[in-house]
Amino acid sequence: MTSSSMTNAAPAGFNVDRLVTGFVHVLRRGGLSITISQSTLFRAALDVVGLREGLDVYWAGRSTLVLKQEHVAMYDAMFLAFFHHNTSGFSMRFDDVAELIDQLASDGGNDSGGDGEGDKEIEVLRFSRAERLHDKDFGDFDEAELCEAERAMAELRVRPATRRSRRRRRSNHGDAHDLRRTVRAAMRRGGEPIDLLTTETGDRNRRLVLLLDISGSMEGYAKVLIRFAHAAVVGRGDVEVFALGTRLTRITRQLATRDPETAVAAAAGQVADWSGGTRLGDSLDAFVREWGLRGMARGAIVVVLSDGWDRGEPSVMREAMERLQRLSHKLIWVNPLKAGPGYEPTAQGMAAALPFCDAFLEGHCLRSVSELAAVISAADRTD
């Protein structure tokens, strides 16, 4: 083999999983015995080396798919045939590869795996890839991985925390007598005594308020975290979302559209300073004055999603957070930078805000966002 460059990067929407299973299919038909675990390792290796250097792709496959020296010659021949490779220099023509994979799929699968083996393998590869993405930092995602993360966010369900309602409702086994209803029921029966009717207190959802920092320093995270906000808003009337930048912008109505792409585009269009500067303390203060004190934050779960960078006065941040803590049921700060090695909350905004937070969480990956959803749902009923 000679080293050469795959000058064409994979186009948007190219299915690398199908490329892997197609190549494995060819190798099996040539006589190699390859397990699903080996295919998964090959897929993981491609995530590391990419699809630009032909020699890298060759060794990614050879080191994971070939276990015996006598199979190397067959692997080389199959690699050359499958990737349209020649030793004088080649480039990967993805249209040709995709066409070849489609032809293999239409063959019906004659290798030892039997019918359905390819589909099973694709599912295993997708699961393995999802597991790898689960802990990967959003800031390190490529475009394809961002698309996968966005799909995962769309499927996320943020169950609301509940609180005990003061309004009572009818119940056959309640803890209080409903004398008025009991008397009326007795009168309908001519005054004959009946069993005492009762009521009980019910539950209602706590309001959830999400305050998302959309400044330039949060750009790599905000475009994913806004999908979390959309998942929280859809189908519920007790969630509010605001964008925090150089100003405060309410984007709840825009995110209420069920289609994620439409909703996020509408929200981004509503925000004039997306990926701009940050006046985090001033924006939080504006929320408290314009919305929080009017009742929106009272008894609510308030979540600030921000790296804590602020160009304003620390005193403004401290006062806003102190008032917000008093108003809310639980005040949570989600900082994507918290997961970094050796992280210390030394940014002046973060340092000023932290003493008033009931919880300080990471928000850099799918796992941490799932944990945030669990924390929100598990908030206790204490008023």
KELOLO-601774 format. One record per residue (C-alpha): residue in three letters; residue number from 0; x, y, z. Coordinates in steps of 0.5 Angstrom, whole numbers, plus 500, padded with zeros to 3 digits. Layout:
<sites>
(site ALA, NUM, (X, Y, Z)) ...
</sites>
This chain:
<sites>
(site MET, 0, (500, 500, 500)) (site THR, 1, (502, 507, 499)) (site SER, 2, (500, 513, 503)) (site SER, 3, (495, 518, 499)) (site SER, 4, (490, 523, 501)) (site MET, 5, (483, 522, 500)) (site THR, 6, (482, 530, 498)) (site ASN, 7, (474, 529, 498)) (site ALA, 8, (471, 530, 505)) (site ALA, 9, (465, 526, 506)) (site PRO, 10, (459, 531, 504)) (site ALA, 11, (453, 533, 509)) (site GLY, 12, (449, 527, 510)) (site PHE, 13, (454, 522, 508)) (site ASN, 14, (452, 515, 512)) (site VAL, 15, (459, 513, 514)) (site ASP, 16, (455, 507, 518)) (site ARG, 17, (453, 504, 511)) (site LEU, 18, (460, 505, 509)) (site VAL, 19, (463, 501, 514)) (site THR, 20, (457, 495, 514)) (site GLY, 21, (458, 495, 506)) (site PHE, 22, (466, 494, 506)) (site VAL, 23, (465, 489, 512)) (site HIS, 24, (460, 486, 507)) (site VAL, 25, (465, 485, 501)) (site LEU, 26, (470, 482, 506)) (site ARG, 27, (465, 477, 508)) (site ARG, 28, (464, 475, 501)) (site GLY, 29, (471, 475, 500)) (site GLY, 30, (472, 469, 506)) (site LEU, 31, (474, 473, 512)) (site SER, 32, (470, 472, 518)) (site ILE, 33, (468, 479, 522)) (site THR, 34, (464, 480, 528)) (site ILE, 35, (460, 486, 530)) (site SER, 36, (465, 488, 535)) (site GLN, 37, (470, 488, 530)) (site SER, 38, (466, 493, 525)) (site THR, 39, (464, 497, 531)) (site LEU, 40, (472, 498, 533)) (site PHE, 41, (473, 500, 525)) (site ARG, 42, (467, 505, 526)) (site ALA, 43, (470, 508, 532)) (site ALA, 44, (477, 508, 529)) (site LEU, 45, (474, 512, 523)) (site ASP, 46, (472, 517, 528)) (site VAL, 47, (479, 518, 530)) (site VAL, 48, (483, 518, 524)) (site GLY, 49, (477, 521, 519)) (site LEU, 50, (476, 520, 512)) (site ARG, 51, (482, 524, 509)) (site GLU, 52, (488, 520, 509)) (site GLY, 53, (487, 514, 505)) (site LEU, 54, (493, 510, 509)) (site ASP, 55, (489, 512, 515)) (site VAL, 56, (483, 509, 513)) (site TYR, 57, (487, 503, 510)) (site TRP, 58, (490, 502, 517)) (site ALA, 59, (484, 503, 521)) (site GLY, 60, (481, 497, 517)) (site ARG, 61, (487, 493, 517)) (site SER, 62, (488, 493, 525)) (site THR, 63, (481, 492, 527)) (site LEU, 64, (478, 487, 521)) (site VAL, 65, (484, 483, 520)) (site LEU, 66, (486, 478, 525)) (site LYS, 67, (491, 473, 521)) (site GLN, 68, (497, 475, 517)) (site GLU, 69, (494, 470, 511)) (site HIS, 70, (488, 475, 510)) (site VAL, 71, (492, 481, 509)) (site ALA, 72, (493, 480, 501)) (site MET, 73, (485, 479, 501)) (site TYR, 74, (484, 485, 505)) (site ASP, 75, (488, 489, 500)) (site ALA, 76, (485, 487, 494)) (site MET, 77, (478, 488, 497)) (site PHE, 78, (480, 495, 500)) (site LEU, 79, (483, 497, 493)) (site ALA, 80, (476, 495, 490)) (site PHE, 81, (471, 498, 495)) (site PHE, 82, (475, 505, 495)) (site HIS, 83, (476, 505, 488)) (site HIS, 84, (484, 506, 490)) (site ASN, 85, (490, 505, 486)) (site THR, 86, (497, 506, 488)) (site SER, 87, (499, 512, 484)) (site GLY, 88, (494, 516, 488)) (site PHE, 89, (487, 516, 489)) (site SER, 90, (481, 520, 492)) (site MET, 91, (475, 518, 495)) (site ARG, 92, (469, 519, 490)) (site PHE, 93, (463, 518, 495)) (site ASP, 94, (458, 518, 490)) (site ASP, 95, (461, 512, 487)) (site VAL, 96, (462, 509, 494)) (site ALA, 97, (455, 510, 496)) (site GLU, 98, (452, 507, 489)) (site LEU, 99, (456, 501, 491)) (site ILE, 100, (453, 500, 498)) (site ASP, 101, (446, 501, 495)) (site GLN, 102, (448, 495, 490)) (site LEU, 103, (451, 491, 496)) (site ALA, 104, (444, 492, 500)) (site SER, 105, (440, 490, 494)) (site ASP, 106, (444, 484, 493)) (site GLY, 107, (440, 481, 499)) (site GLY, 108, (446, 479, 503)) (site ASN, 109, (449, 473, 501)) (site ASP, 110, (454, 473, 507)) (site SER, 111, (454, 468, 513)) (site GLY, 112, (450, 473, 517)) (site GLY, 113, (444, 472, 513)) (site ASP, 114, (438, 476, 512)) (site GLY, 115, (438, 482, 517)) (site GLU, 116, (445, 482, 519)) (site GLY, 117, (447, 488, 516)) (site ASP, 118, (441, 492, 519)) (site LYS, 119, (443, 489, 526)) (site GLU, 120, (450, 491, 525)) (site ILE, 121, (448, 498, 523)) (site GLU, 122, (443, 499, 529)) (site VAL, 123, (449, 496, 533)) (site LEU, 124, (454, 502, 530)) (site ARG, 125, (449, 507, 531)) (site PHE, 126, (448, 505, 539)) (site SER, 127, (456, 505, 539)) (site ARG, 128, (456, 512, 536)) (site ALA, 129, (451, 515, 541)) (site GLU, 130, (454, 512, 547)) (site ARG, 131, (461, 515, 545)) (site LEU, 132, (457, 522, 544)) (site HIS, 133, (454, 521, 550)) (site ASP, 134, (460, 524, 554)) (site LYS, 135, (463, 528, 548)) (site ASP, 136, (464, 536, 549)) (site PHE, 137, (459, 539, 545)) (site GLY, 138, (464, 544, 543)) (site ASP, 139, (468, 539, 540)) (site PHE, 140, (462, 536, 536)) (site ASP, 141, (463, 536, 528)) (site GLU, 142, (457, 538, 524)) (site ALA, 143, (455, 531, 523)) (site GLU, 144, (455, 530, 531)) (site LEU, 145, (451, 536, 532)) (site CYS, 146, (446, 533, 528)) (site GLU, 147, (446, 527, 532)) (site ALA, 148, (446, 531, 539)) (site GLU, 149, (440, 535, 536)) (site ARG, 150, (436, 529, 534)) (site ALA, 151, (437, 526, 541)) (site MET, 152, (435, 533, 544)) (site ALA, 153, (428, 533, 540)) (site GLU, 154, (427, 526, 544)) (site LEU, 155, (429, 528, 551)) (site ARG, 156, (423, 529, 555)) (site VAL, 157, (423, 534, 561)) (site ARG, 158, (418, 532, 566)) (site PRO, 159, (416, 537, 571)) (site ALA, 160, (417, 538, 578)) (site THR, 161, (410, 538, 582)) (site ARG, 162, (408, 542, 588)) (site ARG, 163, (402, 541, 592)) (site SER, 164, (396, 545, 590)) (site ARG, 165, (392, 549, 595)) (site ARG, 166, (386, 548, 591)) (site ARG, 167, (382, 542, 593)) (site ARG, 168, (378, 537, 589)) (site ARG, 169, (373, 531, 590)) (site SER, 170, (375, 525, 592)) (site ASN, 171, (372, 518, 595)) (site HIS, 172, (378, 517, 600)) (site GLY, 173, (380, 525, 601)) (site ASP, 174, (383, 528, 608)) (site ALA, 175, (377, 533, 609)) (site HIS, 176, (370, 533, 609)) (site ASP, 177, (366, 536, 604)) (site LEU, 178, (360, 538, 608)) (site ARG, 179, (357, 543, 602)) (site ARG, 180, (357, 537, 597)) (site THR, 181, (354, 532, 602)) (site VAL, 182, (348, 536, 604)) (site ARG, 183, (346, 537, 597)) (site ALA, 184, (347, 530, 596)) (site ALA, 185, (342, 528, 602)) (site MET, 186, (337, 534, 600)) (site ARG, 187, (337, 530, 593)) (site ARG, 188, (335, 524, 597)) (site GLY, 189, (329, 527, 601)) (site GLY, 190, (334, 528, 607)) (site GLU, 191, (336, 521, 608)) (site PRO, 192, (343, 521, 611)) (site ILE, 193, (349, 518, 606)) (site ASP, 194, (356, 517, 607)) (site LEU, 195, (360, 524, 608)) (site LEU, 196, (363, 526, 602)) (site THR, 197, (371, 528, 602)) (site THR, 198, (376, 532, 598)) (site GLU, 199, (383, 532, 598)) (site THR, 200, (389, 537, 595)) (site GLY, 201, (392, 536, 588)) (site ASP, 202, (398, 537, 585)) (site ARG, 203, (400, 542, 580)) (site ASN, 204, (406, 543, 576)) (site ARG, 205, (412, 548, 578)) (site ARG, 206, (413, 553, 573)) (site LEU, 207, (420, 552, 569)) (site VAL, 208, (424, 558, 567)) (site LEU, 209, (430, 557, 563)) (site LEU, 210, (435, 563, 562)) (site LEU, 211, (440, 561, 556)) (site ASP, 212, (446, 565, 555)) (site ILE, 213, (447, 566, 548)) (site SER, 214, (453, 571, 548)) (site GLY, 215, (459, 569, 543)) (site SER, 216, (463, 565, 549)) (site MET, 217, (457, 560, 549)) (site GLU, 218, (456, 559, 542)) (site GLY, 219, (459, 552, 541)) (site TYR, 220, (454, 550, 547)) (site ALA, 221, (448, 555, 546)) (site LYS, 222, (446, 552, 539)) (site VAL, 223, (445, 545, 543)) (site LEU, 224, (442, 547, 549)) (site ILE, 225, (437, 551, 546)) (site ARG, 226, (434, 544, 543)) (site PHE, 227, (434, 542, 550)) (site ALA, 228, (430, 549, 552)) (site HIS, 229, (425, 547, 546)) (site ALA, 230, (424, 540, 548)) (site ALA, 231, (422, 543, 555)) (site VAL, 232, (417, 548, 552)) (site VAL, 233, (413, 543, 547)) (site GLY, 234, (407, 541, 549)) (site ARG, 235, (407, 545, 556)) (site GLY, 236, (404, 551, 558)) (site ASP, 237, (409, 552, 564)) (site VAL, 238, (415, 553, 561)) (site GLU, 239, (419, 560, 560)) (site VAL, 240, (425, 561, 556)) (site PHE, 241, (429, 567, 555)) (site ALA, 242, (436, 569, 552)) (site LEU, 243, (441, 573, 555)) (site GLY, 244, (446, 577, 552)) (site THR, 245, (447, 584, 552)) (site ARG, 246, (440, 585, 553)) (site LEU, 247, (434, 580, 555)) (site THR, 248, (430, 577, 550)) (site ARG, 249, (423, 572, 551)) (site ILE, 250, (423, 567, 546)) (site THR, 251, (418, 562, 549)) (site ARG, 252, (413, 563, 544)) (site GLN, 253, (418, 562, 538)) (site LEU, 254, (420, 555, 541)) (site ALA, 255, (413, 553, 542)) (site THR, 256, (413, 550, 535)) (site ARG, 257, (413, 543, 535)) (site ASP, 258, (418, 542, 529)) (site PRO, 259, (425, 543, 532)) (site GLU, 260, (428, 547, 526)) (site THR, 261, (423, 552, 525)) (site ALA, 262, (422, 553, 533)) (site VAL, 263, (430, 554, 533)) (site ALA, 264, (430, 559, 527)) (site ALA, 265, (425, 563, 530)) (site ALA, 266, (428, 564, 536)) (site ALA, 267, (435, 566, 533)) (site GLY, 268, (431, 571, 529)) (site GLN, 269, (428, 574, 535)) (site VAL, 270, (435, 575, 538)) (site ALA, 271, (438, 581, 536)) (site ASP, 272, (445, 580, 539)) (site TRP, 273, (446, 572, 538)) (site SER, 274, (453, 570, 539)) (site GLY, 275, (455, 578, 541)) (site GLY, 276, (457, 581, 547)) (site THR, 277, (455, 579, 554)) (site ARG, 278, (452, 583, 560)) (site LEU, 279, (450, 577, 564)) (site GLY, 280, (448, 581, 571)) (site ASP, 281, (444, 586, 567)) (site SER, 282, (440, 581, 563)) (site LEU, 283, (439, 577, 570)) (site ASP, 284, (437, 584, 573)) (site ALA, 285, (432, 585, 568)) (site PHE, 286, (429, 579, 568)) (site VAL, 287, (428, 580, 576)) (site ARG, 288, (425, 587, 575)) (site GLU, 289, (421, 586, 569)) (site TRP, 290, (418, 578, 570)) (site GLY, 291, (421, 575, 576)) (site LEU, 292, (417, 580, 581)) (site ARG, 293, (411, 580, 577)) (site GLY, 294, (410, 573, 579)) (site MET, 295, (414, 569, 574)) (site ALA, 296, (419, 566, 578)) (site ARG, 297, (415, 566, 585)) (site GLY, 298, (416, 558, 587)) (site ALA, 299, (419, 556, 580)) (site ILE, 300, (425, 552, 578)) (site VAL, 301, (430, 557, 575)) (site VAL, 302, (435, 555, 571)) (site VAL, 303, (441, 559, 568)) (site LEU, 304, (445, 556, 563)) (site SER, 305, (452, 560, 562)) (site ASP, 306, (459, 560, 563)) (site GLY, 307, (459, 566, 567)) (site TRP, 308, (463, 571, 563)) (site ASP, 309, (460, 578, 565)) (site ARG, 310, (463, 584, 563)) (site GLY, 311, (458, 588, 568)) (site GLU, 312, (459, 590, 575)) (site PRO, 313, (459, 584, 580)) (site SER, 314, (455, 587, 585)) (site VAL, 315, (449, 587, 579)) (site MET, 316, (450, 580, 579)) (site ARG, 317, (450, 579, 586)) (site GLU, 318, (444, 583, 587)) (site ALA, 319, (440, 580, 582)) (site MET, 320, (442, 573, 584)) (site GLU, 321, (440, 574, 591)) (site ARG, 322, (433, 576, 589)) (site LEU, 323, (432, 571, 584)) (site GLN, 324, (434, 566, 590)) (site ARG, 325, (429, 569, 594)) (site LEU, 326, (423, 568, 589)) (site SER, 327, (425, 562, 586)) (site HIS, 328, (423, 555, 589)) (site LYS, 329, (430, 552, 586)) (site LEU, 330, (436, 556, 583)) (site ILE, 331, (440, 552, 578)) (site TRP, 332, (446, 554, 575)) (site VAL, 333, (449, 550, 569)) (site ASN, 334, (456, 551, 566)) (site PRO, 335, (459, 547, 561)) (site LEU, 336, (466, 549, 563)) (site LYS, 337, (465, 546, 570)) (site ALA, 338, (467, 539, 566)) (site GLY, 339, (474, 542, 564)) (site PRO, 340, (480, 539, 568)) (site GLY, 341, (482, 544, 574)) (site TYR, 342, (476, 548, 573)) (site GLU, 343, (475, 553, 578)) (site PRO, 344, (469, 558, 578)) (site THR, 345, (474, 565, 578)) (site ALA, 346, (470, 568, 572)) (site GLN, 347, (467, 575, 576)) (site GLY, 348, (460, 573, 574)) (site MET, 349, (460, 566, 576)) (site ALA, 350, (464, 568, 582)) (site ALA, 351, (459, 573, 584)) (site ALA, 352, (453, 568, 582)) (site LEU, 353, (455, 561, 585)) (site PRO, 354, (454, 563, 593)) (site PHE, 355, (446, 564, 591)) (site CYS, 356, (445, 557, 587)) (site ASP, 357, (442, 551, 590)) (site ALA, 358, (445, 547, 585)) (site PHE, 359, (451, 548, 580)) (site LEU, 360, (451, 543, 574)) (site GLU, 361, (455, 541, 568)) (site GLY, 362, (452, 542, 561)) (site HIS, 363, (457, 540, 556)) (site CYS, 364, (455, 534, 554)) (site LEU, 365, (448, 529, 553)) (site ARG, 366, (450, 526, 559)) (site SER, 367, (450, 532, 563)) (site VAL, 368, (444, 535, 560)) (site SER, 369, (440, 528, 561)) (site GLU, 370, (442, 529, 569)) (site LEU, 371, (439, 536, 569)) (site ALA, 372, (433, 534, 566)) (site ALA, 373, (433, 529, 572)) (site VAL, 374, (434, 534, 577)) (site ILE, 375, (429, 539, 574)) (site SER, 376, (424, 533, 575)) (site ALA, 377, (426, 531, 582)) (site ALA, 378, (425, 538, 585)) (site ASP, 379, (421, 537, 592)) (site ARG, 380, (414, 539, 593)) (site THR, 381, (417, 544, 599)) (site ASP, 382, (413, 551, 598)) 
</sites>
